[in-house]
Amino acid sequence: MAQLINAIPNDAEINAMTQPKNPQAAEELQHRKCVKKRLDEYLEAQQLKRAMGDDDFWA
């Protein structure tokens, strides 16, 4: 049976892999995170409106 414990990266290794290598990459990563956060908030709000019956999509 394979030893999976050695293959699983720890938190420090994961952070090292996800850190951008230059300032431009860091800026792009930050922008993507902001866009994703705004999209998630928008979709959550739309889901709540739809659940409350205040959906004006078809109006």
C-alpha positions in Angstrom: 0.0 0.0 0.0 1.3 3.5 -0.9 2.5 5.9 1.8 0.1 8.9 1.3 1.4 10.8 4.3 4.6 11.8 2.4 2.7 13.0 -0.7 0.3 15.4 1.1 1.9 18.9 1.3 1.8 20.8 4.6 0.4 24.4 5.0 3.9 26.0 4.4 4.3 24.1 1.1 0.8 25.0 -0.1 1.5 28.7 0.7 4.8 28.6 -1.2 3.1 27.1 -4.2 0.3 29.7 -4.3 2.4 32.8 -3.7 2.9 34.9 -6.8 6.5 35.2 -8.1 6.4 38.9 -9.1 4.4 42.1 -8.3 2.3 41.8 -11.5 1.3 38.3 -10.7 0.4 39.4 -7.1 -1.8 42.2 -8.5 -3.5 39.9 -10.9 -4.2 37.4 -8.1 -5.6 40.1 -5.9 -7.8 41.3 -8.7 -9.1 37.8 -9.3 -9.9 37.3 -5.6 -11.8 40.6 -5.6 -13.8 39.7 -8.7 -14.6 36.3 -7.3 -15.7 37.7 -4.0 -18.0 40.2 -5.7 -19.5 37.5 -8.0 -20.1 35.2 -5.0 -21.9 38.1 -3.1 -24.0 38.9 -6.2 -25.0 35.3 -6.7 -25.8 34.9 -3.1 -28.0 38.0 -3.2 -29.8 36.8 -6.3 -30.4 33.4 -4.8 -31.9 35.1 -1.7 -34.1 37.3 -3.8 -35.3 34.3 -5.8 -36.0 32.3 -2.6 -38.1 35.2 -1.2 -40.1 35.3 -4.4 -38.8 38.8 -5.4 -37.4 37.5 -8.7 -37.8 40.1 -11.5 -35.8 38.1 -14.0 -38.9 37.3 -16.2 -40.6 40.7 -15.7 
